Amino acid sequence: MRKIILIIRKTHLTVFFLLLLMVGGVFVHKPLGRLIFPFPFRDTIEMKAEFSGVDPQLIAALIYVESKFNPEAESRRGARGLMQVMPETALWVSEQKGLSLQADELYDPEVNLKIGIWYLAYLFREFNGDRVLVLAAYNAGWAKVKEWLASGAWQGKVNDLHRIPYQETRRYVAKIMRTYYLYNYLYS
């Protein structure tokens, strides 16, 4: 119950900050926003983002939503580290890159960022740079998103997120997009 209350408070804080941003625009105090939405590991993320061609603010938003920048985070399903990379995905990426990787290494921020950002860049190539499709695939899996698009279940647009078959993925994409706009405003 306590965890639910904390989540609700954090959601209310996010909504409040978004409203301030929309209404106040220029008047929102960036240092206050940066306290609420920090950007740890910024130098490393920006360096890896530049190399891979992925927007660093999008990476920061994804990490904020996935783990709140906690390198020790682990999901119920076993996703690990900052970017909540699944061990199976990490092994696939390491094979593609010719690396040797142990699943426990995903708790190391350097390793997690290397694997997670490479995978995001791969998804951007697979989905022709479409941010919404990439985020959906990062959450639900590449094959599921391809299946939804092929069957017409979802058109892959931000204005029809309600048609994504998985409720978790609908919420995930919407939440990361909101958080991305905040990070873009605060850190660009």
C-alpha positions as CSV (number, residue, x, y, z in Angstrom):
1,M,0.0,0.0,0.0
2,R,2.8,2.4,0.9
3,K,4.4,1.7,-2.5
4,I,1.1,2.6,-4.3
5,I,0.9,5.8,-2.4
6,L,4.5,6.7,-3.4
7,I,3.7,5.9,-7.0
8,I,0.6,8.1,-6.9
9,R,2.5,11.0,-5.3
10,K,5.2,10.7,-8.0
11,T,2.6,10.6,-10.7
12,H,0.9,13.7,-9.3
13,L,4.3,15.5,-9.2
14,T,5.0,14.6,-12.8
15,V,1.5,15.8,-13.9
16,F,2.0,19.0,-11.8
17,F,5.4,19.7,-13.4
18,L,4.0,19.0,-16.9
19,L,1.2,21.5,-16.2
20,L,3.7,24.0,-15.0
21,L,5.7,23.5,-18.2
22,M,2.7,23.9,-20.4
23,V,1.2,26.9,-18.6
24,G,4.4,28.6,-17.5
25,G,6.7,27.5,-20.3
26,V,9.7,29.9,-20.0
27,F,8.9,30.6,-16.3
28,V,9.5,27.1,-15.1
29,H,12.6,27.1,-13.0
30,K,15.0,24.5,-14.6
31,P,17.0,23.8,-11.5
32,L,13.9,22.8,-9.7
33,G,12.9,20.5,-12.6
34,R,16.4,19.0,-12.6
35,L,16.0,18.1,-8.9
36,I,12.8,16.3,-9.7
37,F,14.1,14.7,-12.9
38,P,17.9,14.2,-12.4
39,F,20.3,13.0,-15.1
40,P,22.9,10.9,-13.5
41,F,25.5,9.2,-15.8
42,R,24.9,12.1,-18.2
43,D,28.4,12.2,-19.7
44,T,28.5,8.5,-20.4
45,I,25.0,8.5,-21.8
46,E,25.7,11.5,-24.1
47,M,28.9,9.9,-25.3
48,K,27.3,6.6,-26.1
49,A,24.2,8.4,-27.5
50,E,26.4,10.4,-29.9
51,F,28.2,7.3,-31.1
52,S,24.9,5.4,-31.6
53,G,22.8,8.2,-33.0
54,V,20.1,7.9,-30.3
55,D,18.8,11.0,-28.5
56,P,20.4,11.3,-25.1
57,Q,17.2,12.8,-23.6
58,L,15.2,9.8,-24.8
59,I,17.7,7.5,-23.2
60,A,17.5,9.5,-19.9
61,A,13.6,9.4,-20.1
62,L,13.7,5.6,-20.7
63,I,16.1,5.1,-17.8
64,Y,14.1,7.3,-15.5
65,V,10.9,5.3,-16.2
66,E,12.6,1.9,-16.2
67,S,14.8,2.2,-13.1
68,K,14.9,5.8,-11.7
69,F,18.6,5.6,-12.6
70,N,19.2,2.7,-10.1
71,P,22.0,0.5,-11.5
72,E,20.9,-2.3,-9.1
73,A,17.3,-2.4,-10.2
74,E,15.7,-5.7,-11.2
75,S,12.2,-6.2,-12.4
76,R,9.8,-9.0,-11.6
77,R,10.5,-10.5,-15.0
78,G,14.3,-10.4,-14.5
79,A,15.2,-7.2,-16.4
80,R,18.4,-5.7,-14.9
81,G,20.2,-2.4,-14.4
82,L,19.6,1.1,-15.5
83,M,17.9,0.3,-18.8
84,Q,16.2,-2.8,-17.4
85,V,17.8,-5.1,-20.1
86,M,16.6,-8.6,-20.1
87,P,19.4,-11.1,-19.9
88,E,18.3,-12.9,-23.1
89,T,18.3,-9.6,-25.0
90,A,21.8,-8.8,-23.6
91,L,23.1,-12.2,-24.7
92,W,21.7,-11.6,-28.2
93,V,23.3,-8.1,-28.4
94,S,26.6,-9.4,-27.1
95,E,26.6,-12.1,-29.8
96,Q,25.9,-9.4,-32.4
97,K,28.7,-7.3,-31.1
98,G,31.1,-10.3,-30.6
99,L,31.3,-9.7,-26.8
100,S,31.4,-12.1,-23.9
101,L,28.8,-11.2,-21.3
102,Q,27.6,-12.6,-18.0
103,A,24.0,-11.7,-17.0
104,D,25.3,-10.2,-13.7
105,E,27.3,-7.7,-15.6
106,L,24.1,-5.9,-16.5
107,Y,24.2,-4.3,-13.0
108,D,27.4,-2.4,-14.2
109,P,26.2,0.9,-15.6
110,E,28.8,1.0,-18.3
111,V,27.9,-2.5,-19.6
112,N,24.1,-1.9,-19.2
113,L,24.3,1.4,-21.1
114,K,26.5,-0.2,-23.8
115,I,24.0,-3.0,-24.3
116,G,20.8,-1.0,-23.9
117,I,21.8,1.9,-26.1
118,W,23.1,-0.5,-28.8
119,Y,19.7,-2.3,-28.7
120,L,17.8,1.0,-28.9
121,A,19.9,2.0,-31.9
122,Y,19.1,-1.4,-33.5
123,L,15.4,-0.8,-32.9
124,F,15.6,2.6,-34.5
125,R,17.1,1.1,-37.6
126,E,14.5,-1.7,-37.6
127,F,11.6,0.8,-37.3
128,N,13.0,3.5,-39.5
129,G,13.6,6.0,-36.7
130,D,10.0,5.9,-35.4
131,R,10.4,6.7,-31.7
132,V,6.9,5.4,-30.8
133,L,7.5,2.0,-32.4
134,V,10.9,1.8,-30.9
135,L,9.6,2.4,-27.4
136,A,6.8,-0.1,-27.9
137,A,9.3,-2.7,-29.1
138,Y,11.6,-2.0,-26.2
139,N,8.8,-2.9,-23.9
140,A,6.8,-5.6,-25.6
141,G,9.4,-7.0,-28.0
142,W,10.3,-6.4,-31.6
143,A,8.3,-9.4,-32.9
144,K,5.1,-8.3,-31.1
145,V,5.2,-4.8,-32.5
146,K,5.8,-6.2,-36.0
147,E,2.8,-8.6,-35.4
148,W,0.5,-5.7,-34.3
149,L,1.5,-3.6,-37.3
150,A,1.0,-6.5,-39.8
151,S,-2.4,-7.5,-38.4
152,G,-3.6,-3.9,-38.3
153,A,-4.2,-4.1,-34.5
154,W,-2.1,-0.9,-34.2
155,Q,-1.0,1.7,-36.8
156,G,2.1,2.6,-34.8
157,K,1.1,6.2,-34.2
158,V,1.2,8.2,-31.0
159,N,-2.4,9.3,-31.5
160,D,-3.6,5.7,-31.5
161,L,-1.7,4.4,-28.5
162,H,-5.1,3.2,-27.2
163,R,-5.0,0.5,-29.8
164,I,-1.8,-1.2,-28.6
165,P,-3.0,-4.6,-27.5
166,Y,-0.9,-4.6,-24.3
167,Q,-2.1,-2.1,-21.6
168,E,1.4,-2.1,-20.1
169,T,2.9,-1.1,-23.4
170,R,0.3,1.6,-24.0
171,R,1.1,3.2,-20.6
172,Y,4.9,2.6,-21.0
173,V,5.1,4.5,-24.4
174,A,2.9,7.4,-23.1
175,K,4.9,7.7,-19.9
176,I,8.3,7.7,-21.7
177,M,7.0,10.2,-24.2
178,R,5.9,12.6,-21.4
179,T,9.1,12.1,-19.6
180,Y,11.1,12.6,-22.8
181,Y,9.5,16.0,-23.3
182,L,10.5,17.0,-19.8
183,Y,14.1,15.8,-20.2
184,N,14.3,17.5,-23.6
185,Y,13.2,20.8,-22.0
186,L,15.4,20.5,-18.9
187,Y,18.6,19.3,-20.5
188,S,18.7,20.4,-24.2
